[in-house]
Amino acid sequence: MSFDGEFKFCMNGSGLPTPAQALESAGEVLDFMETLHTAAEAAGGAEITLAALEAAGFTGLGAIAQDVAAVTVAAYVGAVAGCIIAATGSTIFDLLTARNDSSEVVQDVVVAANDAGVSVPEGFAVA
């Protein structure tokens, strides 16, 4: 199965919708996580609900905010990170090494990897 197929399967399996825009690669999902973190920080922090984030003007969720309005950004991003791990395994760390993602995104992926029992390479640490 392709990355986007695995990712969508995982998100749907956890009872959460996939992000509104098409995310066909792990890099696009990491970019989405980065955008979501930035928007949440501007709107009050990661404990803000997806509905409140949308009300604050974030449009990256589309209609899915209605479906999961009470879910916090932190919980949603955690699920997204878990599904990146489910779709890529430890190879996500090769991509993270080549990118300049925020510490929040890296931490989300490391936590998800630890939770899934996926080996985290040396040099990636949870803050």
N, C-alpha and C positions, 0 to 999 in steps of 0.2 A: 504494500500500500504506500502511496506517496506521503510526503510530509503533511500536506494539508488534509489529506484523508485521515491520517492517524491523529492529527491535532483535533480536527472536528469530531472524530469518534470519541476521543477522550473528553472533550468539553461537554458533548452531549451526554456521555456516560456519567458525568458528574452532575448532570441536571442543570448545566449552565449553557447559555447560548454562546456561540462564537462571536467575536467582535463583528461589527457591522460591515467593515470593509473586507475585501478579499485578502486574506493573509495566506500566501502560498509558500512562504519559506520561513525558516527559523529567524532569519534576519528581519523580515517584515514583522514578525511577532515581537521580537526584541524592540524594534522601533515603536510598535504600538504600546508596549509596556512603558517605554521611556516617555512617550506622549501622555499616557495615562497618569504616570507618577507626577509629571510636571503640572498637569492640569489639576490634579488632586491637591498638590502642594499650594498652588495658587488659590484654590477654593477652600482651604481649611485643613488639609491633611488627609492621610490615607484612611482614616476612620470615617470619612464622609461617605454617605451612601451614593450609589450610582445615580439614583433619582436626583439627589441634591447636586451632584456634579453636573448632570444634564441641565438642571435648572440654573446653574451658574454659567451656562453657555457652552459646555463641552459637547461637541457634536459627533465625536468619534464612536459613539455607541449606537447611534441610530435608534431603531425601535426596540433594541434589546433592553434598554434601561427600564422600559415598562414591564418587561417580563421578570426582571430581577431587581426591582426598584429598591428593596430594602437591603440588598447585599452591599457591603462596604467595598470601597476600592481595594483595600488591603486583601480582603478575602477573594475578590475577583482576580486580582493580579497573582495571588498565590495559586489559584486554580490554573491560570494561564501558564505560569511557570511550571507547574506540575505536568501540564500537558505538553510543554516543550520537551521536558525530560522523557515523557512517555513516547514522544514521537522521534526523539533523536538519541536518547541515552547519553553517554558521556561525550559524544562527538560535539555536543553544544559548547563544550569548553574550548574546542579548537576555534570555533567562531567567536566566542567571547574574547579569546586571546588576540584575535585579529581586529577587534573593534574597540571603541572607546565608550562603552556604555557606562551609565552612572553606577555608583556603588549600590544604589537601591535595586536596580535591575539585576546586577550581579548577585547581590545578596538573596534576592527572590529565587534565582536559579539554583544557587548553592543550597539554600534551605530545602527546596523541592528535591534536589538530587539526594541530599542526606535523608530526607523522608522516604524516598523511593529506594534507598540502599544502593544508589549509583555512586561509584567512586568519583570523588572530587579531587582533581589534580592539586599537587602542592602549589601554593601561591594564590589559591582562591580561598579566602577566609570569610566567615560571617562576622560582620562588625558588631 
